[in-house]
Amino acid sequence: MKKICNIPNTLSILRLVFGALIILQFDSTIKYVYLIIAILLDALDGFVARKLNQVTKLGGIIDPAVDKIFVLMLFVFIYLRLELPAYYIIFFFIRDIFTVIAWLFVLNNGKSKKLEAKARFPGKIVTALQFLTLVFMVMENLLLIKIGMYAILFAAVISILDYIIYYRRKNA
């Protein structure tokens, strides 16, 4: 139980609370304070885990899972609220969809032991652009949202190609 209820995992879970507060207070400027706190918590949980020597495998699962849930809940809410184009869903999540399909392929072919589930730099760029675009969505700035979506698509294509090249090299 101690490994589950440590400080870094608690900080990770708190991001979901602030995501819900953003949605509940979306018509108020307080949403920006909640967003800043959520972003700081995202940076803080890993830092605290390393400083307090509380890095765990569970934390390595909780943190990215909370990231995805946080992004998904805000994206869906704002997407519906602003009535954004349907193709934005694909742009925003294409790398994530590809990653899931690719890992299912790798697992199905019994090659999962050759690959570690470690984030690669192009994928980190996509994640950063997703969070930046999410900020634009919270701001309800349609022009910046559009720019962000196309930037995500461009970076996602590069990231997907990087994953394919990486996989082929590891399995050559």
Steps between C-alpha positions, in 0.01 A plus 500: 500500500792733572616486137153592375434790737830680469534873441582487126201275423274729703628801302427312177143418604442862608535602134169328433336706774628818338384378160150458642521847659597650163188347346274602788632858498551532125314831471716654772856627470587278799532220241843645410618468859383137507675434170827647625477292818434184294801573277720564805379177661595314183854632525515462877398135538804361319735745670365409844519128420870531419583731793317287757624176344138396439531402133287188450378291209146588604586870487640443152156372402288746699670815368451438125153352562395813689651712220281322243185515715559871576552582134206286387252647748593859414522432127156337482336771709651790304465324164125465557464848648675673210354266235843447348546313169489121527842455339657679798438180697720307256765774491515518879509127570659343190833430666328345802277286278803388299694420818222277635461319167878459465540358851215257437680392182830460687336304782315280251829418326675413826767766459411716798808391699726659238342842542486708813198725551712812521390836366694618198580866432259551205221354714583745778466784247153374408402485867628855558302623198189319625528677835567836333198452273296404804597836651378667177177304534452617858560855369234429233729655235389336176796623292758372749306174533518452122873577493554262793305220332705523180823517702393184685424325170841593355685392815291182525597393148867549590448314827328209328780474243752509786318213676496295178872557436581422865298178491659384174852567630431310822363205304746495210 
